[in-house]
């Protein structure tokens, strides 16, 4: 885990690492964060949709196909929880 990573980032990585290797998860998410001008420390609830959508392009190629629906559901639940926390 990168030093100074946000809790939102750590939570997301915890989910991803249940489905793909830690190295693959970090690599894919790092590319997505960079593409959207974010870093592990600046990643917040408002960023989850766009970063996860971008990361899924790579993640779906490496996730066991039988587990891919579960990953997508876990990430959708994670996004919904982040939105609920960030809404006033």
PDB file of N, CA, C and O in Angstrom, chain B, residues numbered from 101:
ATOM      1  N   UNK B 101       0.855  -1.181   0.000  1.00  0.00           N
ATOM      2  CA  UNK B 101       0.000   0.000   0.000  1.00  0.00           C
ATOM      3  C   UNK B 101       0.895   1.236   0.000  1.00  0.00           C
ATOM      4  O   UNK B 101       1.819   1.334   0.808  1.00  0.00           O
ATOM      5  N   UNK B 102       0.625   2.178  -0.903  1.00  0.00           N
ATOM      6  CA  UNK B 102       1.436   3.393  -0.935  1.00  0.00           C
ATOM      7  C   UNK B 102       1.321   4.196   0.362  1.00  0.00           C
ATOM      8  O   UNK B 102       0.255   4.261   0.974  1.00  0.00           O
ATOM      9  N   UNK B 103       2.421   4.797   0.764  1.00  0.00           N
ATOM     10  CA  UNK B 103       2.436   5.633   1.965  1.00  0.00           C
ATOM     11  C   UNK B 103       1.504   6.818   1.741  1.00  0.00           C
ATOM     12  O   UNK B 103       1.549   7.451   0.687  1.00  0.00           O
ATOM     13  N   UNK B 104       0.673   7.117   2.709  1.00  0.00           N
ATOM     14  CA  UNK B 104      -0.238   8.251   2.619  1.00  0.00           C
ATOM     15  C   UNK B 104      -1.516   7.972   1.846  1.00  0.00           C
ATOM     16  O   UNK B 104      -2.288   8.893   1.580  1.00  0.00           O
ATOM     17  N   UNK B 105      -1.755   6.712   1.478  1.00  0.00           N
ATOM     18  CA  UNK B 105      -2.966   6.372   0.725  1.00  0.00           C
ATOM     19  C   UNK B 105      -4.204   6.679   1.567  1.00  0.00           C
ATOM     20  O   UNK B 105      -4.209   6.480   2.782  1.00  0.00           O
ATOM     21  N   UNK B 106      -5.240   7.161   0.908  1.00  0.00           N
ATOM     22  CA  UNK B 106      -6.487   7.480   1.607  1.00  0.00           C
ATOM     23  C   UNK B 106      -7.181   6.201   2.053  1.00  0.00           C
ATOM     24  O   UNK B 106      -6.925   5.121   1.523  1.00  0.00           O
ATOM     25  N   UNK B 107      -8.049   6.341   3.020  1.00  0.00           N
ATOM     26  CA  UNK B 107      -8.842   5.201   3.467  1.00  0.00           C
ATOM     27  C   UNK B 107      -9.742   4.672   2.365  1.00  0.00           C
ATOM     28  O   UNK B 107      -9.987   3.469   2.275  1.00  0.00           O
ATOM     29  N   UNK B 108     -10.230   5.571   1.532  1.00  0.00           N
ATOM     30  CA  UNK B 108     -11.084   5.183   0.407  1.00  0.00           C
ATOM     31  C   UNK B 108     -10.291   4.285  -0.544  1.00  0.00           C
ATOM     32  O   UNK B 108     -10.800   3.277  -1.035  1.00  0.00           O
ATOM     33  N   UNK B 109      -9.048   4.665  -0.791  1.00  0.00           N
ATOM     34  CA  UNK B 109      -8.166   3.870  -1.651  1.00  0.00           C
ATOM     35  C   UNK B 109      -7.904   2.505  -1.014  1.00  0.00           C
ATOM     36  O   UNK B 109      -8.002   1.480  -1.688  1.00  0.00           O
ATOM     37  N   UNK B 110      -7.578   2.483   0.256  1.00  0.00           N
ATOM     38  CA  UNK B 110      -7.279   1.229   0.958  1.00  0.00           C
ATOM     39  C   UNK B 110      -8.477   0.291   0.930  1.00  0.00           C
ATOM     40  O   UNK B 110      -8.318  -0.912   0.719  1.00  0.00           O
ATOM     41  N   UNK B 111      -9.661   0.824   1.140  1.00  0.00           N
ATOM     42  CA  UNK B 111     -10.870  -0.004   1.097  1.00  0.00           C
ATOM     43  C   UNK B 111     -11.081  -0.610  -0.285  1.00  0.00           C
ATOM     44  O   UNK B 111     -11.400  -1.792  -0.410  1.00  0.00           O
ATOM     45  N   UNK B 112     -10.902   0.207  -1.322  1.00  0.00           N
ATOM     46  CA  UNK B 112     -11.070  -0.279  -2.696  1.00  0.00           C
ATOM     47  C   UNK B 112     -10.050  -1.375  -3.006  1.00  0.00           C
ATOM     48  O   UNK B 112     -10.389  -2.403  -3.593  1.00  0.00           O
ATOM     49  N   UNK B 113      -8.801  -1.145  -2.606  1.00  0.00           N
ATOM     50  CA  UNK B 113      -7.766  -2.140  -2.868  1.00  0.00           C
ATOM     51  C   UNK B 113      -8.054  -3.444  -2.126  1.00  0.00           C
ATOM     52  O   UNK B 113      -7.772  -4.526  -2.641  1.00  0.00           O
ATOM     53  N   UNK B 114      -8.610  -3.347  -0.928  1.00  0.00           N
ATOM     54  CA  UNK B 114      -8.979  -4.543  -0.185  1.00  0.00           C
ATOM     55  C   UNK B 114      -9.992  -5.392  -0.941  1.00  0.00           C
ATOM     56  O   UNK B 114      -9.917  -6.620  -0.928  1.00  0.00           O
ATOM     57  N   UNK B 115     -10.933  -4.733  -1.595  1.00  0.00           N
ATOM     58  CA  UNK B 115     -11.921  -5.453  -2.404  1.00  0.00           C
ATOM     59  C   UNK B 115     -11.243  -6.081  -3.613  1.00  0.00           C
ATOM     60  O   UNK B 115     -11.422  -7.270  -3.879  1.00  0.00           O
ATOM     61  N   UNK B 116     -10.475  -5.300  -4.337  1.00  0.00           N
ATOM     62  CA  UNK B 116      -9.841  -5.799  -5.568  1.00  0.00           C
ATOM     63  C   UNK B 116      -8.923  -6.976  -5.295  1.00  0.00           C
ATOM     64  O   UNK B 116      -8.872  -7.920  -6.083  1.00  0.00           O
ATOM     65  N   UNK B 117      -8.199  -6.930  -4.189  1.00  0.00           N
ATOM     66  CA  UNK B 117      -7.237  -7.989  -3.887  1.00  0.00           C
ATOM     67  C   UNK B 117      -7.909  -9.306  -3.512  1.00  0.00           C
ATOM     68  O   UNK B 117      -7.235 -10.329  -3.389  1.00  0.00           O
ATOM     69  N   UNK B 118      -9.210  -9.295  -3.331  1.00  0.00           N
ATOM     70  CA  UNK B 118      -9.940 -10.545  -3.133  1.00  0.00           C
ATOM     71  C   UNK B 118     -10.169 -11.271  -4.458  1.00  0.00           C
ATOM     72  O   UNK B 118     -10.509 -12.453  -4.479  1.00  0.00           O
ATOM     73  N   UNK B 119      -9.977 -10.544  -5.567  1.00  0.00           N
ATOM     74  CA  UNK B 119     -10.305 -11.089  -6.884  1.00  0.00           C
ATOM     75  C   UNK B 119      -9.108 -11.176  -7.838  1.00  0.00           C
ATOM     76  O   UNK B 119      -9.086 -12.032  -8.721  1.00  0.00           O
ATOM     77  N   UNK B 120      -8.126 -10.310  -7.669  1.00  0.00           N
ATOM     78  CA  UNK B 120      -6.915 -10.325  -8.500  1.00  0.00           C
ATOM     79  C   UNK B 120      -5.711 -10.116  -7.585  1.00  0.00           C
ATOM     80  O   UNK B 120      -5.868  -9.734  -6.425  1.00  0.00           O
ATOM     81  N   UNK B 121      -4.523 -10.362  -8.099  1.00  0.00           N
ATOM     82  CA  UNK B 121      -3.324 -10.191  -7.276  1.00  0.00           C
ATOM     83  C   UNK B 121      -3.141  -8.728  -6.871  1.00  0.00           C
ATOM     84  O   UNK B 121      -3.615  -7.815  -7.548  1.00  0.00           O
ATOM     85  N   UNK B 122      -2.450  -8.528  -5.764  1.00  0.00           N
ATOM     86  CA  UNK B 122      -2.185  -7.172  -5.289  1.00  0.00           C
ATOM     87  C   UNK B 122      -1.407  -6.345  -6.296  1.00  0.00           C
ATOM     88  O   UNK B 122      -1.694  -5.163  -6.492  1.00  0.00           O
ATOM     89  N   UNK B 123      -0.430  -6.960  -6.930  1.00  0.00           N
ATOM     90  CA  UNK B 123       0.384  -6.243  -7.927  1.00  0.00           C
ATOM     91  C   UNK B 123      -0.473  -5.813  -9.106  1.00  0.00           C
ATOM     92  O   UNK B 123      -0.359  -4.682  -9.579  1.00  0.00           O
ATOM     93  N   UNK B 124      -1.324  -6.705  -9.578  1.00  0.00           N
ATOM     94  CA  UNK B 124      -2.199  -6.373 -10.703  1.00  0.00           C
ATOM     95  C   UNK B 124      -3.189  -5.278 -10.313  1.00  0.00           C
ATOM     96  O   UNK B 124      -3.428  -4.347 -11.082  1.00  0.00           O
ATOM     97  N   UNK B 125      -3.760  -5.394  -9.122  1.00  0.00           N
ATOM     98  CA  UNK B 125      -4.711  -4.382  -8.663  1.00  0.00           C
ATOM     99  C   UNK B 125      -4.036  -3.013  -8.575  1.00  0.00           C
ATOM    100  O   UNK B 125      -4.580  -2.021  -9.059  1.00  0.00           O
ATOM    101  N   UNK B 126      -2.860  -2.956  -7.962  1.00  0.00           N
ATOM    102  CA  UNK B 126      -2.170  -1.668  -7.824  1.00  0.00           C
ATOM    103  C   UNK B 126      -1.767  -1.091  -9.173  1.00  0.00           C
ATOM    104  O   UNK B 126      -1.894   0.114  -9.393  1.00  0.00           O
ATOM    105  N   UNK B 127      -1.288  -1.928 -10.069  1.00  0.00           N
ATOM    106  CA  UNK B 127      -0.874  -1.460 -11.395  1.00  0.00           C
ATOM    107  C   UNK B 127      -2.057  -0.886 -12.169  1.00  0.00           C
ATOM    108  O   UNK B 127      -1.969   0.203 -12.738  1.00  0.00           O
ATOM    109  N   UNK B 128      -3.150  -1.620 -12.186  1.00  0.00           N
ATOM    110  CA  UNK B 128      -4.331  -1.185 -12.936  1.00  0.00           C
ATOM    111  C   UNK B 128      -4.924   0.089 -12.340  1.00  0.00           C
ATOM    112  O   UNK B 128      -5.278   1.016 -13.069  1.00  0.00           O
ATOM    113  N   UNK B 129      -5.027   0.128 -11.035  1.00  0.00           N
ATOM    114  CA  UNK B 129      -5.598   1.308 -10.375  1.00  0.00           C
ATOM    115  C   UNK B 129      -4.665   2.511 -10.521  1.00  0.00           C
ATOM    116  O   UNK B 129      -5.135   3.635 -10.697  1.00  0.00           O
ATOM    117  N   UNK B 130      -3.360   2.291 -10.450  1.00  0.00           N
ATOM    118  CA  UNK B 130      -2.407   3.399 -10.632  1.00  0.00           C
ATOM    119  C   UNK B 130      -2.572   4.051 -11.999  1.00  0.00           C
ATOM    120  O   UNK B 130      -2.539   5.276 -12.116  1.00  0.00           O
ATOM    121  N   UNK B 131      -2.749   3.234 -13.026  1.00  0.00           N
ATOM    122  CA  UNK B 131      -2.959   3.774 -14.369  1.00  0.00           C
ATOM    123  C   UNK B 131      -4.252   4.566 -14.440  1.00  0.00           C
ATOM    124  O   UNK B 131      -4.302   5.634 -15.050  1.00  0.00           O
ATOM    125  N   UNK B 132      -5.290   4.045 -13.821  1.00  0.00           N
ATOM    126  CA  UNK B 132      -6.575   4.737 -13.817  1.00  0.00           C
ATOM    127  C   UNK B 132      -6.496   6.055 -13.040  1.00  0.00           C
ATOM    128  O   UNK B 132      -7.009   7.078 -13.493  1.00  0.00           O
ATOM    129  N   UNK B 133      -5.856   6.024 -11.879  1.00  0.00           N
ATOM    130  CA  UNK B 133      -5.698   7.249 -11.097  1.00  0.00           C
ATOM    131  C   UNK B 133      -4.940   8.311 -11.894  1.00  0.00           C
ATOM    132  O   UNK B 133      -5.347   9.472 -11.936  1.00  0.00           O
ATOM    133  N   UNK B 134      -3.845   7.908 -12.521  1.00  0.00           N
ATOM    134  CA  UNK B 134      -3.043   8.849 -13.306  1.00  0.00           C
ATOM    135  C   UNK B 134      -3.848   9.433 -14.460  1.00  0.00           C
ATOM    136  O   UNK B 134      -3.729  10.619 -14.766  1.00  0.00           O
ATOM    137  N   UNK B 135      -4.655   8.614 -15.093  1.00  0.00           N
ATOM    138  CA  UNK B 135      -5.465   9.088 -16.217  1.00  0.00           C
ATOM    139  C   UNK B 135      -6.489  10.133 -15.785  1.00  0.00           C
ATOM    140  O   UNK B 135      -6.957  10.926 -16.601  1.00  0.00           O
ATOM    141  N   UNK B 136      -6.833  10.130 -14.498  1.00  0.00           N
ATOM    142  CA  UNK B 136      -7.838  11.057 -13.982  1.00  0.00           C
ATOM    143  C   UNK B 136      -7.260  12.084 -13.012  1.00  0.00           C
ATOM    144  O   UNK B 136      -7.993  12.745 -12.277  1.00  0.00           O
ATOM    145  N   UNK B 137      -5.931  12.206 -13.024  1.00  0.00           N
ATOM    146  CA  UNK B 137      -5.286  13.239 -12.223  1.00  0.00           C
ATOM    147  C   UNK B 137      -5.379  13.025 -10.723  1.00  0.00           C
ATOM    148  O   UNK B 137      -5.417  13.987  -9.957  1.00  0.00           O
ATOM    149  N   UNK B 138      -5.417  11.787 -10.308  1.00  0.00           N
ATOM    150  CA  UNK B 138      -5.510  11.462  -8.890  1.00  0.00           C
ATOM    151  C   UNK B 138      -4.322  10.603  -8.474  1.00  0.00           C
ATOM    152  O   UNK B 138      -3.587  10.087  -9.316  1.00  0.00           O
ATOM    153  N   UNK B 139      -4.148  10.461  -7.182  1.00  0.00           N
ATOM    154  CA  UNK B 139      -3.112   9.598  -6.617  1.00  0.00           C
ATOM    155  C   UNK B 139      -3.761   8.827  -5.473  1.00  0.00           C
ATOM    156  O   UNK B 139      -4.888   9.139  -5.086  1.00  0.00           O
ATOM    157  N   UNK B 140      -3.077   7.830  -4.929  1.00  0.00           N
ATOM    158  CA  UNK B 140      -3.658   7.111  -3.797  1.00  0.00           C
ATOM    159  C   UNK B 140      -4.016   8.027  -2.623  1.00  0.00           C
ATOM    160  O   UNK B 140      -4.969   7.753  -1.892  1.00  0.00           O
ATOM    161  N   UNK B 141      -3.269   9.097  -2.441  1.00  0.00           N
ATOM    162  CA  UNK B 141      -3.556   9.993  -1.317  1.00  0.00           C
ATOM    163  C   UNK B 141      -4.675  10.993  -1.611  1.00  0.00           C
ATOM    164  O   UNK B 141      -5.303  11.498  -0.680  1.00  0.00           O
ATOM    165  N   UNK B 142      -4.935  11.289  -2.882  1.00  0.00           N
ATOM    166  CA  UNK B 142      -5.989  12.257  -3.226  1.00  0.00           C
ATOM    167  C   UNK B 142      -7.274  11.583  -3.688  1.00  0.00           C
ATOM    168  O   UNK B 142      -8.261  12.264  -3.963  1.00  0.00           O
ATOM    169  N   UNK B 143      -7.276  10.261  -3.777  1.00  0.00           N
ATOM    170  CA  UNK B 143      -8.455   9.502  -4.209  1.00  0.00           C
ATOM    171  C   UNK B 143      -9.521   9.586  -3.129  1.00  0.00           C
ATOM    172  O   UNK B 143      -9.281   9.233  -1.975  1.00  0.00           O
ATOM    173  N   UNK B 144     -10.696  10.055  -3.513  1.00  0.00           N
ATOM    174  CA  UNK B 144     -11.776  10.221  -2.551  1.00  0.00           C
ATOM    175  C   UNK B 144     -13.101   9.687  -3.063  1.00  0.00           C
ATOM    176  O   UNK B 144     -13.174   9.178  -4.182  1.00  0.00           O
ATOM    177  N   UNK B 145     -14.137   9.796  -2.265  1.00  0.00           N
ATOM    178  CA  UNK B 145     -15.442   9.244  -2.617  1.00  0.00           C
ATOM    179  C   UNK B 145     -15.998   9.735  -3.955  1.00  0.00           C
ATOM    180  O   UNK B 145     -16.680   8.988  -4.657  1.00  0.00           O
ATOM    181  N   UNK B 146     -15.713  10.968  -4.301  1.00  0.00           N
ATOM    182  CA  UNK B 146     -16.246  11.504  -5.564  1.00  0.00           C
ATOM    183  C   UNK B 146     -15.534  10.948  -6.799  1.00  0.00           C
ATOM    184  O   UNK B 146     -16.009  11.116  -7.922  1.00  0.00           O
ATOM    185  N   UNK B 147     -14.401  10.290  -6.587  1.00  0.00           N
ATOM    186  CA  UNK B 147     -13.606   9.748  -7.686  1.00  0.00           C
ATOM    187  C   UNK B 147     -13.901   8.284  -7.999  1.00  0.00           C
ATOM    188  O   UNK B 147     -13.470   7.776  -9.035  1.00  0.00           O
ATOM    189  N   UNK B 148     -14.618   7.612  -7.133  1.00  0.00           N
ATOM    190  CA  UNK B 148     -14.720   6.158  -7.240  1.00  0.00           C
ATOM    191  C   UNK B 148     -15.318   5.691  -8.560  1.00  0.00           C
ATOM    192  O   UNK B 148     -14.801   4.749  -9.160  1.00  0.00           O
ATOM    193  N   UNK B 149     -16.372   6.309  -9.022  1.00  0.00           N
ATOM    194  CA  UNK B 149     -17.035   5.827 -10.240  1.00  0.00           C
ATOM    195  C   UNK B 149     -16.103   5.851 -11.449  1.00  0.00           C
ATOM    196  O   UNK B 149     -15.941   4.845 -12.140  1.00  0.00           O
ATOM    197  N   UNK B 150     -15.502   6.992 -11.690  1.00  0.00           N
ATOM    198  CA  UNK B 150     -14.685   7.139 -12.894  1.00  0.00           C
ATOM    199  C   UNK B 150     -13.405   6.310 -12.820  1.00  0.00           C
ATOM    200  O   UNK B 150     -12.979   5.739 -13.825  1.00  0.00           O
ATOM    201  N   UNK B 151     -12.797   6.240 -11.655  1.00  0.00           N
ATOM    202  CA  UNK B 151     -11.557   5.466 -11.511  1.00  0.00           C
ATOM    203  C   UNK B 151     -11.841   3.969 -11.624  1.00  0.00           C
ATOM    204  O   UNK B 151     -11.107   3.251 -12.304  1.00  0.00           O
ATOM    205  N   UNK B 152     -12.883   3.498 -10.973  1.00  0.00           N
ATOM    206  CA  UNK B 152     -13.213   2.072 -11.049  1.00  0.00           C
ATOM    207  C   UNK B 152     -13.651   1.701 -12.464  1.00  0.00           C
ATOM    208  O   UNK B 152     -13.261   0.650 -12.973  1.00  0.00           O
ATOM    209  N   UNK B 153     -14.448   2.541 -13.099  1.00  0.00           N
ATOM    210  CA  UNK B 153     -14.870   2.253 -14.479  1.00  0.00           C
ATOM    211  C   UNK B 153     -13.651   2.080 -15.386  1.00  0.00           C
ATOM    212  O   UNK B 153     -13.598   1.147 -16.187  1.00  0.00           O
ATOM    213  N   UNK B 154     -12.694   2.960 -15.263  1.00  0.00           N
ATOM    214  CA  UNK B 154     -11.478   2.898 -16.082  1.00  0.00           C
ATOM    215  C   UNK B 154     -10.650   1.665 -15.722  1.00  0.00           C
ATOM    216  O   UNK B 154     -10.144   0.981 -16.611  1.00  0.00           O
ATOM    217  N   UNK B 155     -10.508   1.379 -14.446  1.00  0.00           N
ATOM    218  CA  UNK B 155      -9.710   0.235 -14.000  1.00  0.00           C
ATOM    219  C   UNK B 155     -10.330  -1.098 -14.428  1.00  0.00           C
ATOM    220  O   UNK B 155      -9.604  -2.059 -14.681  1.00  0.00           O
ATOM    221  N   UNK B 156     -11.647  -1.166 -14.511  1.00  0.00           N
ATOM    222  CA  UNK B 156     -12.309  -2.422 -14.868  1.00  0.00           C
ATOM    223  C   UNK B 156     -11.923  -2.901 -16.262  1.00  0.00           C
ATOM    224  O   UNK B 156     -12.011  -4.096 -16.544  1.00  0.00           O
ATOM    225  N   UNK B 157     -11.501  -2.004 -17.129  1.00  0.00           N
ATOM    226  CA  UNK B 157     -11.068  -2.417 -18.471  1.00  0.00           C
ATOM    227  C   UNK B 157      -9.941  -3.434 -18.348  1.00  0.00           C
ATOM    228  O   UNK B 157      -9.949  -4.455 -19.036  1.00  0.00           O
ATOM    229  N   UNK B 158      -8.980  -3.163 -17.483  1.00  0.00           N
ATOM    230  CA  UNK B 158      -7.878  -4.094 -17.289  1.00  0.00           C
ATOM    231  C   UNK B 158      -8.213  -5.220 -16.339  1.00  0.00           C
ATOM    232  O   UNK B 158      -7.814  -6.363 -16.563  1.00  0.00           O
ATOM    233  N   UNK B 159      -8.941  -4.912 -15.282  1.00  0.00           N
ATOM    234  CA  UNK B 159      -9.230  -5.921 -14.270  1.00  0.00           C
ATOM    235  C   UNK B 159     -10.044  -7.083 -14.823  1.00  0.00           C
ATOM    236  O   UNK B 159      -9.824  -8.232 -14.440  1.00  0.00           O
ATOM    237  N   UNK B 160     -10.970  -6.796 -15.712  1.00  0.00           N
ATOM    238  CA  UNK B 160     -11.824  -7.881 -16.221  1.00  0.00           C
ATOM    239  C   UNK B 160     -11.052  -8.911 -17.024  1.00  0.00           C
ATOM    240  O   UNK B 160     -11.491 -10.053 -17.154  1.00  0.00           O
ATOM    241  N   UNK B 161      -9.899  -8.518 -17.567  1.00  0.00           N
ATOM    242  CA  UNK B 161      -9.087  -9.469 -18.336  1.00  0.00           C
ATOM    243  C   UNK B 161      -8.347 -10.442 -17.424  1.00  0.00           C
ATOM    244  O   UNK B 161      -7.978 -11.531 -17.866  1.00  0.00           O
ATOM    245  N   UNK B 162      -8.123 -10.081 -16.177  1.00  0.00           N
ATOM    246  CA  UNK B 162      -7.311 -10.890 -15.278  1.00  0.00           C
ATOM    247  C   UNK B 162      -8.079 -11.545 -14.142  1.00  0.00           C
ATOM    248  O   UNK B 162      -7.537 -12.382 -13.420  1.00  0.00           O
ATOM    249  N   UNK B 163      -9.326 -11.170 -13.986  1.00  0.00           N
ATOM    250  CA  UNK B 163     -10.158 -11.777 -12.954  1.00  0.00           C
ATOM    251  C   UNK B 163     -10.694 -13.109 -13.492  1.00  0.00           C
ATOM    252  O   UNK B 163     -11.063 -13.211 -14.663  1.00  0.00           O
ATOM    253  N   UNK B 164     -10.732 -14.107 -12.643  1.00  0.00           N
ATOM    254  CA  UNK B 164     -11.322 -15.394 -13.019  1.00  0.00           C
ATOM    255  C   UNK B 164     -12.746 -15.116 -13.531  1.00  0.00           C
ATOM    256  O   UNK B 164     -13.551 -14.519 -12.817  1.00  0.00           O
ATOM    257  N   UNK B 165     -13.055 -15.542 -14.753  1.00  0.00           N
ATOM    258  CA  UNK B 165     -14.371 -15.243 -15.326  1.00  0.00           C
ATOM    259  C   UNK B 165     -15.550 -15.667 -14.448  1.00  0.00           C
ATOM    260  O   UNK B 165     -16.598 -15.022 -14.467  1.00  0.00           O
ATOM    261  N   UNK B 166     -15.387 -16.735 -13.689  1.00  0.00           N
ATOM    262  CA  UNK B 166     -16.489 -17.181 -12.829  1.00  0.00           C
ATOM    263  C   UNK B 166     -16.680 -16.246 -11.630  1.00  0.00           C
ATOM    264  O   UNK B 166     -17.737 -16.254 -11.000  1.00  0.00           O
ATOM    265  N   UNK B 167     -15.660 -15.441 -11.317  1.00  0.00           N
ATOM    266  CA  UNK B 167     -15.736 -14.525 -10.171  1.00  0.00           C
ATOM    267  C   UNK B 167     -15.996 -13.076 -10.595  1.00  0.00           C
ATOM    268  O   UNK B 167     -16.243 -12.212  -9.754  1.00  0.00           O
ATOM    269  N   UNK B 168     -15.938 -12.817 -11.903  1.00  0.00           N
ATOM    270  CA  UNK B 168     -16.112 -11.448 -12.398  1.00  0.00           C
ATOM    271  C   UNK B 168     -17.454 -10.828 -11.973  1.00  0.00           C
ATOM    272  O   UNK B 168     -17.470  -9.673 -11.548  1.00  0.00           O
ATOM    273  N   UNK B 169     -18.572 -11.549 -12.072  1.00  0.00           N
ATOM    274  CA  UNK B 169     -19.832 -10.931 -11.614  1.00  0.00           C
ATOM    275  C   UNK B 169     -19.782 -10.531 -10.139  1.00  0.00           C
ATOM    276  O   UNK B 169     -20.324  -9.494  -9.755  1.00  0.00           O
ATOM    277  N   UNK B 170     -19.129 -11.359  -9.312  1.00  0.00           N
ATOM    278  CA  UNK B 170     -19.017 -11.025  -7.890  1.00  0.00           C
ATOM    279  C   UNK B 170     -18.169  -9.771  -7.675  1.00  0.00           C
ATOM    280  O   UNK B 170     -18.481  -8.937  -6.826  1.00  0.00           O
ATOM    281  N   UNK B 171     -17.092  -9.650  -8.456  1.00  0.00           N
ATOM    282  CA  UNK B 171     -16.253  -8.448  -8.373  1.00  0.00           C
ATOM    283  C   UNK B 171     -17.053  -7.215  -8.752  1.00  0.00           C
ATOM    284  O   UNK B 171     -16.978  -6.190  -8.075  1.00  0.00           O
ATOM    285  N   UNK B 172     -17.811  -7.309  -9.821  1.00  0.00           N
ATOM    286  CA  UNK B 172     -18.592  -6.158 -10.273  1.00  0.00           C
ATOM    287  C   UNK B 172     -19.646  -5.764  -9.233  1.00  0.00           C
ATOM    288  O   UNK B 172     -19.878  -4.577  -9.003  1.00  0.00           O
ATOM    289  N   UNK B 173     -20.272  -6.743  -8.616  1.00  0.00           N
ATOM    290  CA  UNK B 173     -21.261  -6.451  -7.569  1.00  0.00           C
ATOM    291  C   UNK B 173     -20.582  -5.822  -6.349  1.00  0.00           C
ATOM    292  O   UNK B 173     -21.093  -4.859  -5.778  1.00  0.00           O
ATOM    293  N   UNK B 174     -19.432  -6.371  -5.954  1.00  0.00           N
ATOM    294  CA  UNK B 174     -18.706  -5.815  -4.806  1.00  0.00           C
ATOM    295  C   UNK B 174     -18.311  -4.361  -5.070  1.00  0.00           C
ATOM    296  O   UNK B 174     -18.423  -3.517  -4.181  1.00  0.00           O
ATOM    297  N   UNK B 175     -17.852  -4.069  -6.283  1.00  0.00           N
ATOM    298  CA  UNK B 175     -17.465  -2.692  -6.607  1.00  0.00           C
ATOM    299  C   UNK B 175     -18.674  -1.769  -6.695  1.00  0.00           C
ATOM    300  O   UNK B 175     -18.595  -0.607  -6.296  1.00  0.00           O
ATOM    301  N   UNK B 176     -19.790  -2.271  -7.211  1.00  0.00           N
ATOM    302  CA  UNK B 176     -21.014  -1.458  -7.259  1.00  0.00           C
ATOM    303  C   UNK B 176     -21.488  -1.128  -5.842  1.00  0.00           C
ATOM    304  O   UNK B 176     -21.893   0.002  -5.566  1.00  0.00           O
ATOM    305  N   UNK B 177     -21.437  -2.112  -4.951  1.00  0.00           N
ATOM    306  CA  UNK B 177     -21.810  -1.872  -3.553  1.00  0.00           C
ATOM    307  C   UNK B 177     -20.862  -0.864  -2.905  1.00  0.00           C
ATOM    308  O   UNK B 177     -21.295   0.014  -2.159  1.00  0.00           O
ATOM    309  N   UNK B 178     -19.577  -0.996  -3.193  1.00  0.00           N
ATOM    310  CA  UNK B 178     -18.570  -0.072  -2.671  1.00  0.00           C
ATOM    311  C   UNK B 178     -18.855   1.354  -3.157  1.00  0.00           C
ATOM    312  O   UNK B 178     -18.818   2.299  -2.368  1.00  0.00           O
ATOM    313  N   UNK B 179     -19.135   1.506  -4.447  1.00  0.00           N
ATOM    314  CA  UNK B 179     -19.451   2.838  -4.999  1.00  0.00           C
ATOM    315  C   UNK B 179     -20.677   3.429  -4.325  1.00  0.00           C
ATOM    316  O   UNK B 179     -20.686   4.603  -3.953  1.00  0.00           O
ATOM    317  N   UNK B 180     -21.709   2.613  -4.170  1.00  0.00           N
ATOM    318  CA  UNK B 180     -22.938   3.102  -3.519  1.00  0.00           C
ATOM    319  C   UNK B 180     -22.666   3.553  -2.095  1.00  0.00           C
ATOM    320  O   UNK B 180     -23.196   4.574  -1.655  1.00  0.00           O
ATOM    321  N   UNK B 181     -21.847   2.806  -1.373  1.00  0.00           N
ATOM    322  CA  UNK B 181     -21.513   3.183   0.004  1.00  0.00           C
ATOM    323  C   UNK B 181     -20.718   4.492   0.030  1.00  0.00           C
ATOM    324  O   UNK B 181     -20.930   5.328   0.908  1.00  0.00           O
ATOM    325  N   UNK B 182     -19.815   4.669  -0.918  1.00  0.00           N
ATOM    326  CA  UNK B 182     -19.033   5.912  -0.974  1.00  0.00           C
ATOM    327  C   UNK B 182     -19.921   7.108  -1.282  1.00  0.00           C
ATOM    328  O   UNK B 182     -19.723   8.191  -0.731  1.00  0.00           O
ATOM    329  N   UNK B 183     -20.903   6.914  -2.163  1.00  0.00           N
ATOM    330  CA  UNK B 183     -21.830   8.003  -2.479  1.00  0.00           C
ATOM    331  C   UNK B 183     -22.684   8.355  -1.261  1.00  0.00           C
ATOM    332  O   UNK B 183     -22.940   9.527  -0.984  1.00  0.00           O
ATOM    333  N   UNK B 184     -23.112   7.338  -0.552  1.00  0.00           N
ATOM    334  CA  UNK B 184     -23.940   7.573   0.632  1.00  0.00           C
ATOM    335  C   UNK B 184     -23.168   8.351   1.692  1.00  0.00           C
ATOM    336  O   UNK B 184     -23.742   9.194   2.380  1.00  0.00           O
ATOM    337  N   UNK B 185     -21.872   8.076   1.830  1.00  0.00           N
ATOM    338  CA  UNK B 185     -21.050   8.768   2.821  1.00  0.00           C
ATOM    339  C   UNK B 185     -20.740  10.193   2.408  1.00  0.00           C
ATOM    340  O   UNK B 185     -20.592  11.069   3.260  1.00  0.00           O
ATOM    341  N   UNK B 186     -20.640  10.436   1.089  1.00  0.00           N
ATOM    342  CA  UNK B 186     -20.245  11.776   0.637  1.00  0.00           C
ATOM    343  C   UNK B 186     -21.442  12.702   0.441  1.00  0.00           C
ATOM    344  O   UNK B 186     -21.269  13.917   0.337  1.00  0.00           O
ATOM    345  N   UNK B 187     -22.661  12.145   0.387  1.00  0.00           N
ATOM    346  CA  UNK B 187     -23.857  12.989   0.245  1.00  0.00           C
ATOM    347  C   UNK B 187     -24.193  13.606   1.590  1.00  0.00           C
ATOM    348  O   UNK B 187     -24.079  12.959   2.631  1.00  0.00           O
ATOM    349  N   UNK B 188     -24.615  14.882   1.556  1.00  0.00           N
ATOM    350  CA  UNK B 188     -24.966  15.542   2.827  1.00  0.00           C
ATOM    351  C   UNK B 188     -26.204  14.972   3.476  1.00  0.00           C
ATOM    352  O   UNK B 188     -26.609  15.433   4.543  1.00  0.00           O
TER     353      UNK B 188
END
